[in-house]
Amino acid sequence: MLQDESRHVAFGNIYLRDVIKDMHDDEKEDIAQFAFDAVKIMADSNGGAEGDGPRQMDPSFLKVLENCDIDPGDFIKGMIEAGQTGIDQELPPGQIHSFKDLMMPALVRVGAVTKRSRELYAEAGIPVYDDVRILESMEDKDTGDIEIPNA
């Protein structure tokens, strides 16, 4: 998954930053709204920013399950059972979190998070992670690609 995400981050780093910078403010707000809506869907599907709220299945993910002939109820039951047996969805300390360490900092860096959309994130209880140190430490300086160890 990180390899796929690295391609998205590289695309944004190489292309979107310059495009967004040259947009009219209204267009920048459209991009920021789109980014917020996508992040909100991801956060809601994971039980909110901290993962401790009710989970809301992403309609697109439900479609994936349907296309794979997986009953959503069976999938949810399996996830609950996995949690009860001790299978944890949390990353161990020191692991790279694709959202906190790559996706959100990349959105901020390219200009897809504006002052107005920061207010939307705050109202939704979604922290804006804008520390790009991990992201930049993994990037190839020439191509913008994310270098993933052992990938």
C-alpha positions in Angstrom: 0.0 0.0 0.0 2.8 2.4 0.8 4.3 1.9 -2.6 1.0 2.9 -4.3 0.7 5.9 -1.9 4.2 6.9 -2.7 3.2 7.4 -6.4 0.3 9.6 -5.4 2.6 11.7 -3.1 5.2 12.0 -5.9 2.5 13.1 -8.4 1.4 15.8 -6.0 4.9 16.9 -5.2 5.9 17.2 -8.8 2.8 18.4 -10.5 0.1 19.7 -8.1 2.1 22.1 -6.1 2.8 24.3 -9.1 -0.7 23.9 -10.5 -2.4 24.8 -7.3 -0.1 27.7 -6.7 -1.1 29.3 -10.0 -4.9 28.8 -9.5 -7.4 31.5 -8.7 -8.4 31.5 -5.0 -11.8 30.0 -5.7 -10.2 27.1 -7.6 -7.8 26.6 -4.7 -10.8 26.4 -2.4 -12.5 23.8 -4.7 -9.3 21.7 -4.4 -9.2 22.1 -0.6 -12.9 21.1 -0.3 -12.3 18.0 -2.4 -9.3 17.1 -0.3 -11.3 17.6 2.9 -14.2 15.6 1.7 -11.9 12.7 0.8 -10.1 12.9 4.1 -13.4 13.0 6.0 -14.6 9.9 4.2 -11.4 8.1 5.3 -11.7 9.3 8.8 -15.3 8.4 9.2 -14.7 4.9 7.8 -12.0 4.4 10.5 -14.1 5.7 13.4 -13.0 9.3 13.3 -9.5 10.9 13.6 -8.6 8.8 16.6 -10.4 5.7 15.5 -12.5 5.5 18.7 -15.9 6.5 17.2 -18.5 4.5 15.2 -17.1 3.3 11.9 -18.9 4.2 8.7 -18.2 2.0 5.8 -16.9 3.9 2.7 -19.5 3.4 -0.1 -16.6 2.7 -2.5 -15.2 0.1 -0.2 -18.6 -1.6 0.0 -18.6 -1.7 -3.8 -15.1 -3.4 -3.7 -16.5 -6.0 -1.2 -19.5 -6.5 -3.5 -17.4 -7.0 -6.6 -15.3 -9.6 -4.7 -18.4 -11.4 -3.6 -17.7 -10.7 0.1 -20.8 -10.0 2.2 -20.2 -6.7 4.1 -21.8 -8.2 7.2 -19.4 -11.1 7.1 -16.5 -8.8 6.6 -17.5 -6.7 9.6 -18.0 -9.8 11.7 -14.5 -11.0 10.8 -13.0 -7.7 11.8 -14.7 -7.8 15.1 -13.6 -11.3 15.7 -10.0 -10.4 14.8 -10.1 -7.6 17.3 -11.4 -9.9 20.0 -8.5 -12.4 19.4 -6.0 -9.6 19.9 -5.2 -8.7 16.3 -4.6 -5.0 16.6 -5.0 -2.4 13.8 -2.7 0.1 15.4 0.9 0.5 14.1 3.7 -0.3 16.5 5.7 2.7 17.7 8.2 4.0 15.1 6.2 2.7 12.1 5.3 5.1 9.3 1.6 6.0 9.2 0.5 6.6 5.6 -2.1 9.2 6.6 -0.2 11.1 9.3 3.2 10.9 7.9 2.7 11.0 4.1 -0.8 11.9 2.9 -1.8 14.8 5.1 1.6 16.5 5.1 1.7 16.1 1.3 -1.8 17.7 1.0 -0.6 20.6 3.1 2.6 21.0 1.2 1.0 21.3 -2.2 -1.6 23.8 -1.0 -4.6 21.5 -0.8 -5.2 22.7 2.7 -6.3 26.3 3.1 -7.1 28.5 6.1 -10.8 27.8 5.4 -10.4 24.1 5.1 -8.3 24.0 8.3 -11.4 25.2 10.0 -13.4 22.4 8.5 -10.8 19.9 9.7 -11.0 21.4 13.2 -14.8 21.3 13.2 -14.6 17.6 12.2 -12.0 16.8 14.8 -9.4 15.8 12.2 -5.9 17.0 13.0 -4.0 18.6 10.2 -0.6 16.9 10.2 1.7 19.3 8.5 5.1 18.0 9.7 6.9 17.0 6.4 10.1 15.7 8.0 9.3 12.0 7.6 7.8 12.6 4.1 10.9 14.5 3.0 13.3 12.0 4.5 11.8 9.3 2.3 11.7 11.3 -0.9 14.1 10.9 -3.8 15.3 14.5 -4.2 15.4 14.3 -8.1 12.1 12.4 -8.8 9.9 13.1 -5.8 9.3 9.4 -5.5 9.0 7.9 -2.0 11.8 5.4 -1.3 10.2 2.6 0.7 12.7 0.4 2.5 12.4 -3.3 1.7 9.6 -2.7 -0.8 
